[in-house]
Amino acid sequence: MEGLKNMMEEAVEYQLNKILPTMPNVCSCEKCRLDMASFALNRLTPQYVRTDTGALFQKLNNSSQQAEVEVMTTVMNAINIISAHPKHDT
Ligand SMILES: [Zn+2]
């Protein structure tokens, strides 16, 4: 929706970019990345903010360490599950 952004998408993408390079045996093609991101995003609480008030910047700075650990754990799960069942031939 115009003017709204789910901050959780940023957080999940950030964790994928951080974790995937450390796992060279895991396929990190666009299809798998999208599967991992959607798997994780469907299990995390969305964090919608308005994009027109500077709330975007505020929210980034306020994200707690506990929330970050939760995102990381969920993304790790997503990577493990999707990489075990990639939706394409190897
Ligand atoms: Zn793949």
PDB file of the backbone (N, CA, C, O) and the ligand in Angstrom, with CONECT records:
HET     ZN  A 101       1
ATOM      1  N   MET A   1       0.845  -1.190   0.000  1.00  0.00           N
ATOM      2  CA  MET A   1       0.000   0.000   0.000  1.00  0.00           C
ATOM      3  C   MET A   1       0.885   1.247   0.000  1.00  0.00           C
ATOM      4  O   MET A   1       1.902   1.305   0.691  1.00  0.00           O
ATOM      5  N   GLU A   2       0.483   2.224  -0.776  1.00  0.00           N
ATOM      6  CA  GLU A   2       1.248   3.471  -0.854  1.00  0.00           C
ATOM      7  C   GLU A   2       1.298   4.157   0.505  1.00  0.00           C
ATOM      8  O   GLU A   2       0.265   4.349   1.147  1.00  0.00           O
ATOM      9  N   GLY A   3       2.504   4.528   0.943  1.00  0.00           N
ATOM     10  CA  GLY A   3       2.632   5.246   2.203  1.00  0.00           C
ATOM     11  C   GLY A   3       2.805   4.350   3.412  1.00  0.00           C
ATOM     12  O   GLY A   3       2.996   4.833   4.528  1.00  0.00           O
ATOM     13  N   LEU A   4       2.737   3.022   3.191  1.00  0.00           N
ATOM     14  CA  LEU A   4       2.946   2.077   4.288  1.00  0.00           C
ATOM     15  C   LEU A   4       4.104   1.151   3.967  1.00  0.00           C
ATOM     16  O   LEU A   4       4.326   0.774   2.816  1.00  0.00           O
ATOM     17  N   LYS A   5       4.828   0.799   4.999  1.00  0.00           N
ATOM     18  CA  LYS A   5       5.915  -0.142   4.791  1.00  0.00           C
ATOM     19  C   LYS A   5       5.990  -1.114   5.943  1.00  0.00           C
ATOM     20  O   LYS A   5       5.871  -0.716   7.101  1.00  0.00           O
ATOM     21  N   ASN A   6       6.188  -2.397   5.639  1.00  0.00           N
ATOM     22  CA  ASN A   6       6.389  -3.401   6.671  1.00  0.00           C
ATOM     23  C   ASN A   6       7.883  -3.483   6.983  1.00  0.00           C
ATOM     24  O   ASN A   6       8.675  -4.012   6.203  1.00  0.00           O
ATOM     25  N   MET A   7       8.238  -2.945   8.143  1.00  0.00           N
ATOM     26  CA  MET A   7       9.656  -2.927   8.519  1.00  0.00           C
ATOM     27  C   MET A   7      10.244  -4.334   8.643  1.00  0.00           C
ATOM     28  O   MET A   7      11.454  -4.526   8.532  1.00  0.00           O
ATOM     29  N   MET A   8       9.368  -5.310   8.874  1.00  0.00           N
ATOM     30  CA  MET A   8       9.839  -6.667   9.045  1.00  0.00           C
ATOM     31  C   MET A   8      10.498  -7.188   7.752  1.00  0.00           C
ATOM     32  O   MET A   8      11.402  -8.023   7.801  1.00  0.00           O
ATOM     33  N   GLU A   9      10.034  -6.685   6.599  1.00  0.00           N
ATOM     34  CA  GLU A   9      10.654  -7.090   5.332  1.00  0.00           C
ATOM     35  C   GLU A   9      12.127  -6.690   5.302  1.00  0.00           C
ATOM     36  O   GLU A   9      12.983  -7.457   4.861  1.00  0.00           O
ATOM     37  N   GLU A  10      12.406  -5.482   5.777  1.00  0.00           N
ATOM     38  CA  GLU A  10      13.788  -5.010   5.832  1.00  0.00           C
ATOM     39  C   GLU A  10      14.614  -5.888   6.762  1.00  0.00           C
ATOM     40  O   GLU A  10      15.737  -6.279   6.442  1.00  0.00           O
ATOM     41  N   ALA A  11      14.028  -6.190   7.928  1.00  0.00           N
ATOM     42  CA  ALA A  11      14.745  -6.963   8.942  1.00  0.00           C
ATOM     43  C   ALA A  11      15.064  -8.365   8.425  1.00  0.00           C
ATOM     44  O   ALA A  11      16.160  -8.881   8.644  1.00  0.00           O
ATOM     45  N   VAL A  12      14.090  -8.979   7.733  1.00  0.00           N
ATOM     46  CA  VAL A  12      14.295 -10.334   7.215  1.00  0.00           C
ATOM     47  C   VAL A  12      15.339 -10.323   6.096  1.00  0.00           C
ATOM     48  O   VAL A  12      16.191 -11.209   6.031  1.00  0.00           O
ATOM     49  N   GLU A  13      15.272  -9.328   5.223  1.00  0.00           N
ATOM     50  CA  GLU A  13      16.237  -9.244   4.135  1.00  0.00           C
ATOM     51  C   GLU A  13      17.651  -9.023   4.693  1.00  0.00           C
ATOM     52  O   GLU A  13      18.629  -9.585   4.200  1.00  0.00           O
ATOM     53  N   TYR A  14      17.723  -8.193   5.726  1.00  0.00           N
ATOM     54  CA  TYR A  14      19.011  -7.931   6.366  1.00  0.00           C
ATOM     55  C   TYR A  14      19.624  -9.220   6.912  1.00  0.00           C
ATOM     56  O   TYR A  14      20.811  -9.488   6.724  1.00  0.00           O
ATOM     57  N   GLN A  15      18.793 -10.012   7.590  1.00  0.00           N
ATOM     58  CA  GLN A  15      19.296 -11.259   8.174  1.00  0.00           C
ATOM     59  C   GLN A  15      19.674 -12.262   7.088  1.00  0.00           C
ATOM     60  O   GLN A  15      20.673 -12.970   7.216  1.00  0.00           O
ATOM     61  N   LEU A  16      18.877 -12.327   6.016  1.00  0.00           N
ATOM     62  CA  LEU A  16      19.208 -13.240   4.905  1.00  0.00           C
ATOM     63  C   LEU A  16      20.567 -12.877   4.316  1.00  0.00           C
ATOM     64  O   LEU A  16      21.397 -13.748   4.058  1.00  0.00           O
ATOM     65  N   ASN A  17      20.783 -11.570   4.107  1.00  0.00           N
ATOM     66  CA  ASN A  17      22.053 -11.108   3.530  1.00  0.00           C
ATOM     67  C   ASN A  17      23.222 -11.392   4.449  1.00  0.00           C
ATOM     68  O   ASN A  17      24.351 -11.577   3.993  1.00  0.00           O
ATOM     69  N   LYS A  18      22.945 -11.427   5.769  1.00  0.00           N
ATOM     70  CA  LYS A  18      24.003 -11.648   6.739  1.00  0.00           C
ATOM     71  C   LYS A  18      24.309 -13.140   6.882  1.00  0.00           C
ATOM     72  O   LYS A  18      25.470 -13.537   6.981  1.00  0.00           O
ATOM     73  N   ILE A  19      23.249 -13.965   6.890  1.00  0.00           N
ATOM     74  CA  ILE A  19      23.429 -15.384   7.220  1.00  0.00           C
ATOM     75  C   ILE A  19      23.809 -16.215   5.991  1.00  0.00           C
ATOM     76  O   ILE A  19      24.694 -17.067   6.070  1.00  0.00           O
ATOM     77  N   LEU A  20      23.141 -15.969   4.851  1.00  0.00           N
ATOM     78  CA  LEU A  20      23.361 -16.831   3.677  1.00  0.00           C
ATOM     79  C   LEU A  20      24.829 -16.928   3.245  1.00  0.00           C
ATOM     80  O   LEU A  20      25.279 -18.024   2.913  1.00  0.00           O
ATOM     81  N   PRO A  21      25.595 -15.830   3.235  1.00  0.00           N
ATOM     82  CA  PRO A  21      27.003 -15.941   2.815  1.00  0.00           C
ATOM     83  C   PRO A  21      27.829 -16.848   3.717  1.00  0.00           C
ATOM     84  O   PRO A  21      28.884 -17.334   3.310  1.00  0.00           O
ATOM     85  N   THR A  22      27.350 -17.082   4.955  1.00  0.00           N
ATOM     86  CA  THR A  22      28.085 -17.952   5.865  1.00  0.00           C
ATOM     87  C   THR A  22      27.712 -19.416   5.669  1.00  0.00           C
ATOM     88  O   THR A  22      28.284 -20.295   6.314  1.00  0.00           O
ATOM     89  N   MET A  23      26.748 -19.684   4.774  1.00  0.00           N
ATOM     90  CA  MET A  23      26.302 -21.056   4.530  1.00  0.00           C
ATOM     91  C   MET A  23      26.453 -21.397   3.045  1.00  0.00           C
ATOM     92  O   MET A  23      25.472 -21.398   2.303  1.00  0.00           O
ATOM     93  N   PRO A  24      27.700 -21.688   2.611  1.00  0.00           N
ATOM     94  CA  PRO A  24      27.954 -21.882   1.180  1.00  0.00           C
ATOM     95  C   PRO A  24      27.230 -23.095   0.585  1.00  0.00           C
ATOM     96  O   PRO A  24      27.081 -23.181  -0.634  1.00  0.00           O
ATOM     97  N   ASN A  25      26.782 -24.029   1.422  1.00  0.00           N
ATOM     98  CA  ASN A  25      26.095 -25.210   0.891  1.00  0.00           C
ATOM     99  C   ASN A  25      24.614 -24.967   0.627  1.00  0.00           C
ATOM    100  O   ASN A  25      23.931 -25.805   0.039  1.00  0.00           O
ATOM    101  N   VAL A  26      24.128 -23.813   1.067  1.00  0.00           N
ATOM    102  CA  VAL A  26      22.711 -23.502   0.892  1.00  0.00           C
ATOM    103  C   VAL A  26      22.519 -22.699  -0.392  1.00  0.00           C
ATOM    104  O   VAL A  26      23.231 -21.726  -0.640  1.00  0.00           O
ATOM    105  N   CYS A  27      21.548 -23.117  -1.204  1.00  0.00           N
ATOM    106  CA  CYS A  27      21.245 -22.381  -2.436  1.00  0.00           C
ATOM    107  C   CYS A  27      20.673 -21.013  -2.072  1.00  0.00           C
ATOM    108  O   CYS A  27      19.721 -20.910  -1.298  1.00  0.00           O
ATOM    109  N   SER A  28      21.268 -19.963  -2.643  1.00  0.00           N
ATOM    110  CA  SER A  28      20.782 -18.614  -2.341  1.00  0.00           C
ATOM    111  C   SER A  28      20.315 -17.913  -3.605  1.00  0.00           C
ATOM    112  O   SER A  28      20.477 -16.701  -3.749  1.00  0.00           O
ATOM    113  N   CYS A  29      19.724 -18.694  -4.536  1.00  0.00           N
ATOM    114  CA  CYS A  29      19.186 -18.090  -5.758  1.00  0.00           C
ATOM    115  C   CYS A  29      17.950 -17.257  -5.422  1.00  0.00           C
ATOM    116  O   CYS A  29      17.438 -17.327  -4.305  1.00  0.00           O
ATOM    117  N   GLU A  30      17.480 -16.483  -6.370  1.00  0.00           N
ATOM    118  CA  GLU A  30      16.366 -15.578  -6.129  1.00  0.00           C
ATOM    119  C   GLU A  30      15.122 -16.341  -5.667  1.00  0.00           C
ATOM    120  O   GLU A  30      14.407 -15.881  -4.777  1.00  0.00           O
ATOM    121  N   LYS A  31      14.859 -17.514  -6.275  1.00  0.00           N
ATOM    122  CA  LYS A  31      13.668 -18.298  -5.904  1.00  0.00           C
ATOM    123  C   LYS A  31      13.739 -18.738  -4.450  1.00  0.00           C
ATOM    124  O   LYS A  31      12.769 -18.601  -3.704  1.00  0.00           O
ATOM    125  N   CYS A  32      14.883 -19.262  -4.053  1.00  0.00           N
ATOM    126  CA  CYS A  32      15.028 -19.741  -2.674  1.00  0.00           C
ATOM    127  C   CYS A  32      14.975 -18.584  -1.690  1.00  0.00           C
ATOM    128  O   CYS A  32      14.364 -18.694  -0.627  1.00  0.00           O
ATOM    129  N   ARG A  33      15.619 -17.470  -2.045  1.00  0.00           N
ATOM    130  CA  ARG A  33      15.594 -16.303  -1.156  1.00  0.00           C
ATOM    131  C   ARG A  33      14.164 -15.824  -0.931  1.00  0.00           C
ATOM    132  O   ARG A  33      13.789 -15.478   0.189  1.00  0.00           O
ATOM    133  N   LEU A  34      13.358 -15.803  -2.008  1.00  0.00           N
ATOM    134  CA  LEU A  34      11.969 -15.370  -1.868  1.00  0.00           C
ATOM    135  C   LEU A  34      11.173 -16.364  -1.033  1.00  0.00           C
ATOM    136  O   LEU A  34      10.331 -15.969  -0.227  1.00  0.00           O
ATOM    137  N   ASP A  35      11.437 -17.660  -1.226  1.00  0.00           N
ATOM    138  CA  ASP A  35      10.768 -18.673  -0.405  1.00  0.00           C
ATOM    139  C   ASP A  35      11.133 -18.505   1.065  1.00  0.00           C
ATOM    140  O   ASP A  35      10.270 -18.589   1.939  1.00  0.00           O
ATOM    141  N   MET A  36      12.419 -18.268   1.334  1.00  0.00           N
ATOM    142  CA  MET A  36      12.880 -18.092   2.721  1.00  0.00           C
ATOM    143  C   MET A  36      12.250 -16.844   3.329  1.00  0.00           C
ATOM    144  O   MET A  36      11.788 -16.860   4.470  1.00  0.00           O
ATOM    145  N   ALA A  37      12.240 -15.760   2.548  1.00  0.00           N
ATOM    146  CA  ALA A  37      11.688 -14.508   3.061  1.00  0.00           C
ATOM    147  C   ALA A  37      10.201 -14.650   3.355  1.00  0.00           C
ATOM    148  O   ALA A  37       9.734 -14.180   4.393  1.00  0.00           O
ATOM    149  N   SER A  38       9.444 -15.293   2.457  1.00  0.00           N
ATOM    150  CA  SER A  38       8.006 -15.414   2.697  1.00  0.00           C
ATOM    151  C   SER A  38       7.732 -16.359   3.856  1.00  0.00           C
ATOM    152  O   SER A  38       6.812 -16.126   4.640  1.00  0.00           O
ATOM    153  N   PHE A  39       8.517 -17.419   3.973  1.00  0.00           N
ATOM    154  CA  PHE A  39       8.370 -18.341   5.108  1.00  0.00           C
ATOM    155  C   PHE A  39       8.552 -17.576   6.418  1.00  0.00           C
ATOM    156  O   PHE A  39       7.736 -17.694   7.333  1.00  0.00           O
ATOM    157  N   ALA A  40       9.616 -16.800   6.499  1.00  0.00           N
ATOM    158  CA  ALA A  40       9.910 -16.068   7.734  1.00  0.00           C
ATOM    159  C   ALA A  40       8.859 -14.989   7.991  1.00  0.00           C
ATOM    160  O   ALA A  40       8.388 -14.831   9.118  1.00  0.00           O
ATOM    161  N   LEU A  41       8.492 -14.247   6.939  1.00  0.00           N
ATOM    162  CA  LEU A  41       7.554 -13.132   7.123  1.00  0.00           C
ATOM    163  C   LEU A  41       6.172 -13.613   7.547  1.00  0.00           C
ATOM    164  O   LEU A  41       5.455 -12.900   8.249  1.00  0.00           O
ATOM    165  N   ASN A  42       5.790 -14.825   7.122  1.00  0.00           N
ATOM    166  CA  ASN A  42       4.489 -15.359   7.531  1.00  0.00           C
ATOM    167  C   ASN A  42       4.475 -15.791   8.989  1.00  0.00           C
ATOM    168  O   ASN A  42       3.410 -16.038   9.554  1.00  0.00           O
ATOM    169  N   ARG A  43       5.648 -15.883   9.602  1.00  0.00           N
ATOM    170  CA  ARG A  43       5.728 -16.324  10.996  1.00  0.00           C
ATOM    171  C   ARG A  43       6.088 -15.205  11.960  1.00  0.00           C
ATOM    172  O   ARG A  43       6.050 -15.389  13.177  1.00  0.00           O
ATOM    173  N   LEU A  44       6.432 -14.066  11.425  1.00  0.00           N
ATOM    174  CA  LEU A  44       6.799 -12.923  12.274  1.00  0.00           C
ATOM    175  C   LEU A  44       5.666 -11.904  12.264  1.00  0.00           C
ATOM    176  O   LEU A  44       4.932 -11.785  11.283  1.00  0.00           O
ATOM    177  N   THR A  45       5.534 -11.176  13.356  1.00  0.00           N
ATOM    178  CA  THR A  45       4.517 -10.133  13.422  1.00  0.00           C
ATOM    179  C   THR A  45       4.930  -8.974  12.529  1.00  0.00           C
ATOM    180  O   THR A  45       6.034  -8.448  12.673  1.00  0.00           O
ATOM    181  N   PRO A  46       4.057  -8.566  11.605  1.00  0.00           N
ATOM    182  CA  PRO A  46       4.420  -7.429  10.742  1.00  0.00           C
ATOM    183  C   PRO A  46       4.578  -6.146  11.547  1.00  0.00           C
ATOM    184  O   PRO A  46       3.908  -5.959  12.563  1.00  0.00           O
ATOM    185  N   GLN A  47       5.451  -5.275  11.100  1.00  0.00           N
ATOM    186  CA  GLN A  47       5.699  -3.991  11.781  1.00  0.00           C
ATOM    187  C   GLN A  47       5.471  -2.874  10.774  1.00  0.00           C
ATOM    188  O   GLN A  47       6.412  -2.341  10.186  1.00  0.00           O
ATOM    189  N   TYR A  48       4.190  -2.528  10.587  1.00  0.00           N
ATOM    190  CA  TYR A  48       3.884  -1.507   9.594  1.00  0.00           C
ATOM    191  C   TYR A  48       4.113  -0.106  10.152  1.00  0.00           C
ATOM    192  O   TYR A  48       3.717   0.215  11.272  1.00  0.00           O
ATOM    193  N   VAL A  49       4.764   0.713   9.335  1.00  0.00           N
ATOM    194  CA  VAL A  49       4.952   2.111   9.704  1.00  0.00           C
ATOM    195  C   VAL A  49       4.584   2.978   8.508  1.00  0.00           C
ATOM    196  O   VAL A  49       4.655   2.534   7.362  1.00  0.00           O
ATOM    197  N   ARG A  50       4.191   4.220   8.784  1.00  0.00           N
ATOM    198  CA  ARG A  50       3.979   5.179   7.712  1.00  0.00           C
ATOM    199  C   ARG A  50       5.343   5.628   7.207  1.00  0.00           C
ATOM    200  O   ARG A  50       6.291   5.779   7.978  1.00  0.00           O
ATOM    201  N   THR A  51       5.422   5.834   5.916  1.00  0.00           N
ATOM    202  CA  THR A  51       6.714   6.202   5.335  1.00  0.00           C
ATOM    203  C   THR A  51       6.856   7.709   5.169  1.00  0.00           C
ATOM    204  O   THR A  51       7.900   8.174   4.712  1.00  0.00           O
ATOM    205  N   ASP A  52       5.831   8.489   5.530  1.00  0.00           N
ATOM    206  CA  ASP A  52       5.850   9.925   5.218  1.00  0.00           C
ATOM    207  C   ASP A  52       6.146  10.802   6.427  1.00  0.00           C
ATOM    208  O   ASP A  52       6.083  12.026   6.312  1.00  0.00           O
ATOM    209  N   THR A  53       6.464  10.228   7.572  1.00  0.00           N
ATOM    210  CA  THR A  53       6.621  11.052   8.776  1.00  0.00           C
ATOM    211  C   THR A  53       7.988  10.894   9.425  1.00  0.00           C
ATOM    212  O   THR A  53       8.226  11.422  10.511  1.00  0.00           O
ATOM    213  N   GLY A  54       8.888  10.170   8.767  1.00  0.00           N
ATOM    214  CA  GLY A  54      10.164   9.922   9.418  1.00  0.00           C
ATOM    215  C   GLY A  54      10.074   8.767  10.396  1.00  0.00           C
ATOM    216  O   GLY A  54      11.048   8.437  11.072  1.00  0.00           O
ATOM    217  N   ALA A  55       8.885   8.146  10.468  1.00  0.00           N
ATOM    218  CA  ALA A  55       8.694   7.014  11.378  1.00  0.00           C
ATOM    219  C   ALA A  55       9.595   5.855  10.978  1.00  0.00           C
ATOM    220  O   ALA A  55      10.036   5.070  11.818  1.00  0.00           O
ATOM    221  N   LEU A  56       9.857   5.765   9.687  1.00  0.00           N
ATOM    222  CA  LEU A  56      10.710   4.708   9.146  1.00  0.00           C
ATOM    223  C   LEU A  56      12.061   4.707   9.844  1.00  0.00           C
ATOM    224  O   LEU A  56      12.547   3.674  10.305  1.00  0.00           O
ATOM    225  N   PHE A  57      12.652   5.894   9.910  1.00  0.00           N
ATOM    226  CA  PHE A  57      13.971   6.049  10.513  1.00  0.00           C
ATOM    227  C   PHE A  57      13.929   5.733  12.005  1.00  0.00           C
ATOM    228  O   PHE A  57      14.788   5.027  12.532  1.00  0.00           O
ATOM    229  N   GLN A  58      12.907   6.273  12.675  1.00  0.00           N
ATOM    230  CA  GLN A  58      12.735   6.033  14.103  1.00  0.00           C
ATOM    231  C   GLN A  58      12.642   4.552  14.418  1.00  0.00           C
ATOM    232  O   GLN A  58      13.307   4.055  15.327  1.00  0.00           O
ATOM    233  N   LYS A  59      11.811   3.854  13.658  1.00  0.00           N
ATOM    234  CA  LYS A  59      11.548   2.453  13.928  1.00  0.00           C
ATOM    235  C   LYS A  59      12.838   1.639  13.823  1.00  0.00           C
ATOM    236  O   LYS A  59      13.086   0.748  14.635  1.00  0.00           O
ATOM    237  N   LEU A  60      13.639   1.946  12.835  1.00  0.00           N
ATOM    238  CA  LEU A  60      14.897   1.233  12.655  1.00  0.00           C
ATOM    239  C   LEU A  60      15.775   1.364  13.892  1.00  0.00           C
ATOM    240  O   LEU A  60      16.391   0.394  14.332  1.00  0.00           O
ATOM    241  N   ASN A  61      15.827   2.569  14.447  1.00  0.00           N
ATOM    242  CA  ASN A  61      16.689   2.821  15.590  1.00  0.00           C
ATOM    243  C   ASN A  61      16.150   2.203  16.874  1.00  0.00           C
ATOM    244  O   ASN A  61      16.908   1.913  17.800  1.00  0.00           O
ATOM    245  N   ASN A  62      14.837   2.003  16.924  1.00  0.00           N
ATOM    246  CA  ASN A  62      14.222   1.515  18.154  1.00  0.00           C
ATOM    247  C   ASN A  62      14.145  -0.005  18.229  1.00  0.00           C
ATOM    248  O   ASN A  62      13.815  -0.551  19.281  1.00  0.00           O
ATOM    249  N   SER A  63      14.443  -0.691  17.139  1.00  0.00           N
ATOM    250  CA  SER A  63      14.254  -2.138  17.155  1.00  0.00           C
ATOM    251  C   SER A  63      15.129  -2.762  18.239  1.00  0.00           C
ATOM    252  O   SER A  63      16.342  -2.556  18.269  1.00  0.00           O
ATOM    253  N   SER A  64      14.507  -3.512  19.112  1.00  0.00           N
ATOM    254  CA  SER A  64      15.201  -4.047  20.271  1.00  0.00           C
ATOM    255  C   SER A  64      16.055  -5.249  19.896  1.00  0.00           C
ATOM    256  O   SER A  64      15.879  -5.864  18.844  1.00  0.00           O
ATOM    257  N   GLN A  65      16.978  -5.559  20.785  1.00  0.00           N
ATOM    258  CA  GLN A  65      17.867  -6.686  20.522  1.00  0.00           C
ATOM    259  C   GLN A  65      17.091  -7.994  20.544  1.00  0.00           C
ATOM    260  O   GLN A  65      17.382  -8.914  19.779  1.00  0.00           O
ATOM    261  N   GLN A  66      16.091  -8.069  21.435  1.00  0.00           N
ATOM    262  CA  GLN A  66      15.294  -9.287  21.514  1.00  0.00           C
ATOM    263  C   GLN A  66      14.537  -9.521  20.214  1.00  0.00           C
ATOM    264  O   GLN A  66      14.450 -10.650  19.730  1.00  0.00           O
ATOM    265  N   ALA A  67      13.989  -8.443  19.651  1.00  0.00           N
ATOM    266  CA  ALA A  67      13.271  -8.563  18.386  1.00  0.00           C
ATOM    267  C   ALA A  67      14.219  -9.041  17.298  1.00  0.00           C
ATOM    268  O   ALA A  67      13.836  -9.844  16.447  1.00  0.00           O
ATOM    269  N   GLU A  68      15.451  -8.554  17.319  1.00  0.00           N
ATOM    270  CA  GLU A  68      16.415  -8.939  16.289  1.00  0.00           C
ATOM    271  C   GLU A  68      16.761 -10.422  16.402  1.00  0.00           C
ATOM    272  O   GLU A  68      16.918 -11.112  15.395  1.00  0.00           O
ATOM    273  N   VAL A  69      16.877 -10.902  17.642  1.00  0.00           N
ATOM    274  CA  VAL A  69      17.167 -12.324  17.851  1.00  0.00           C
ATOM    275  C   VAL A  69      16.012 -13.176  17.327  1.00  0.00           C
ATOM    276  O   VAL A  69      16.231 -14.231  16.732  1.00  0.00           O
ATOM    277  N   GLU A  70      14.783 -12.713  17.553  1.00  0.00           N
ATOM    278  CA  GLU A  70      13.621 -13.463  17.090  1.00  0.00           C
ATOM    279  C   GLU A  70      13.613 -13.542  15.568  1.00  0.00           C
ATOM    280  O   GLU A  70      13.331 -14.597  15.000  1.00  0.00           O
ATOM    281  N   VAL A  71      13.924 -12.426  14.904  1.00  0.00           N
ATOM    282  CA  VAL A  71      13.972 -12.416  13.443  1.00  0.00           C
ATOM    283  C   VAL A  71      15.065 -13.360  12.959  1.00  0.00           C
ATOM    284  O   VAL A  71      14.862 -14.128  12.018  1.00  0.00           O
ATOM    285  N   MET A  72      16.222 -13.299  13.608  1.00  0.00           N
ATOM    286  CA  MET A  72      17.346 -14.131  13.188  1.00  0.00           C
ATOM    287  C   MET A  72      17.000 -15.615  13.317  1.00  0.00           C
ATOM    288  O   MET A  72      17.286 -16.407  12.420  1.00  0.00           O
ATOM    289  N   THR A  73      16.380 -15.983  14.444  1.00  0.00           N
ATOM    290  CA  THR A  73      16.007 -17.382  14.672  1.00  0.00           C
ATOM    291  C   THR A  73      15.016 -17.852  13.611  1.00  0.00           C
ATOM    292  O   THR A  73      15.142 -18.957  13.082  1.00  0.00           O
ATOM    293  N   THR A  74      14.032 -17.011  13.304  1.00  0.00           N
ATOM    294  CA  THR A  74      13.023 -17.388  12.326  1.00  0.00           C
ATOM    295  C   THR A  74      13.637 -17.508  10.935  1.00  0.00           C
ATOM    296  O   THR A  74      13.280 -18.407  10.173  1.00  0.00           O
ATOM    297  N   VAL A  75      14.557 -16.608  10.603  1.00  0.00           N
ATOM    298  CA  VAL A  75      15.219 -16.671   9.296  1.00  0.00           C
ATOM    299  C   VAL A  75      16.095 -17.927   9.205  1.00  0.00           C
ATOM    300  O   VAL A  75      16.154 -18.566   8.155  1.00  0.00           O
ATOM    301  N   MET A  76      16.769 -18.278  10.297  1.00  0.00           N
ATOM    302  CA  MET A  76      17.570 -19.507  10.314  1.00  0.00           C
ATOM    303  C   MET A  76      16.687 -20.728  10.040  1.00  0.00           C
ATOM    304  O   MET A  76      17.052 -21.609   9.262  1.00  0.00           O
ATOM    305  N   ASN A  77      15.515 -20.764  10.693  1.00  0.00           N
ATOM    306  CA  ASN A  77      14.551 -21.842  10.457  1.00  0.00           C
ATOM    307  C   ASN A  77      14.152 -21.896   9.000  1.00  0.00           C
ATOM    308  O   ASN A  77      14.132 -22.965   8.390  1.00  0.00           O
ATOM    309  N   ALA A  78      13.832 -20.736   8.441  1.00  0.00           N
ATOM    310  CA  ALA A  78      13.405 -20.652   7.049  1.00  0.00           C
ATOM    311  C   ALA A  78      14.503 -21.193   6.134  1.00  0.00           C
ATOM    312  O   ALA A  78      14.223 -21.951   5.205  1.00  0.00           O
ATOM    313  N   ILE A  79      15.739 -20.806   6.393  1.00  0.00           N
ATOM    314  CA  ILE A  79      16.860 -21.255   5.558  1.00  0.00           C
ATOM    315  C   ILE A  79      16.981 -22.779   5.626  1.00  0.00           C
ATOM    316  O   ILE A  79      17.140 -23.444   4.602  1.00  0.00           O
ATOM    317  N   ASN A  80      16.906 -23.319   6.838  1.00  0.00           N
ATOM    318  CA  ASN A  80      17.042 -24.769   7.003  1.00  0.00           C
ATOM    319  C   ASN A  80      15.939 -25.523   6.270  1.00  0.00           C
ATOM    320  O   ASN A  80      16.198 -26.521   5.597  1.00  0.00           O
ATOM    321  N   ILE A  81      14.714 -25.040   6.404  1.00  0.00           N
ATOM    322  CA  ILE A  81      13.576 -25.766   5.828  1.00  0.00           C
ATOM    323  C   ILE A  81      13.549 -25.626   4.306  1.00  0.00           C
ATOM    324  O   ILE A  81      13.363 -26.614   3.595  1.00  0.00           O
ATOM    325  N   ILE A  82      13.734 -24.408   3.807  1.00  0.00           N
ATOM    326  CA  ILE A  82      13.681 -24.199   2.357  1.00  0.00           C
ATOM    327  C   ILE A  82      14.859 -24.894   1.665  1.00  0.00           C
ATOM    328  O   ILE A  82      14.696 -25.468   0.588  1.00  0.00           O
ATOM    329  N   SER A  83      16.036 -24.842   2.279  1.00  0.00           N
ATOM    330  CA  SER A  83      17.194 -25.445   1.624  1.00  0.00           C
ATOM    331  C   SER A  83      17.089 -26.977   1.595  1.00  0.00           C
ATOM    332  O   SER A  83      17.693 -27.638   0.750  1.00  0.00           O
ATOM    333  N   ALA A  84      16.303 -27.527   2.542  1.00  0.00           N
ATOM    334  CA  ALA A  84      16.083 -28.986   2.535  1.00  0.00           C
ATOM    335  C   ALA A  84      15.077 -29.379   1.469  1.00  0.00           C
ATOM    336  O   ALA A  84      15.067 -30.523   1.015  1.00  0.00           O
ATOM    337  N   HIS A  85      14.223 -28.431   1.062  1.00  0.00           N
ATOM    338  CA  HIS A  85      13.207 -28.724   0.041  1.00  0.00           C
ATOM    339  C   HIS A  85      13.160 -27.606  -0.996  1.00  0.00           C
ATOM    340  O   HIS A  85      12.141 -26.925  -1.106  1.00  0.00           O
ATOM    341  N   PRO A  86      14.228 -27.399  -1.756  1.00  0.00           N
ATOM    342  CA  PRO A  86      14.187 -26.319  -2.758  1.00  0.00           C
ATOM    343  C   PRO A  86      13.132 -26.624  -3.820  1.00  0.00           C
ATOM    344  O   PRO A  86      12.947 -27.772  -4.225  1.00  0.00           O
ATOM    345  N   LYS A  87      12.440 -25.561  -4.264  1.00  0.00           N
ATOM    346  CA  LYS A  87      11.351 -25.761  -5.226  1.00  0.00           C
ATOM    347  C   LYS A  87      11.877 -25.724  -6.653  1.00  0.00           C
ATOM    348  O   LYS A  87      11.201 -25.220  -7.550  1.00  0.00           O
ATOM    349  N   HIS A  88      13.058 -26.243  -6.868  1.00  0.00           N
ATOM    350  CA  HIS A  88      13.612 -26.321  -8.230  1.00  0.00           C
ATOM    351  C   HIS A  88      14.645 -27.431  -8.272  1.00  0.00           C
ATOM    352  O   HIS A  88      15.088 -27.904  -7.226  1.00  0.00           O
ATOM    353  N   ASP A  89      15.031 -27.851  -9.461  1.00  0.00           N
ATOM    354  CA  ASP A  89      16.070 -28.870  -9.582  1.00  0.00           C
ATOM    355  C   ASP A  89      17.407 -28.259  -9.192  1.00  0.00           C
ATOM    356  O   ASP A  89      17.628 -27.060  -9.367  1.00  0.00           O
ATOM    357  N   THR A  90      18.284 -29.079  -8.671  1.00  0.00           N
ATOM    358  CA  THR A  90      19.568 -28.561  -8.212  1.00  0.00           C
ATOM    359  C   THR A  90      20.437 -28.101  -9.366  1.00  0.00           C
ATOM    360  O   THR A  90      21.556 -27.637  -9.150  1.00  0.00           O
TER     361      THR A  90
HETATM  362 ZN    ZN A 101      17.624 -22.009  -5.235  1.00  0.00          ZN2+
END
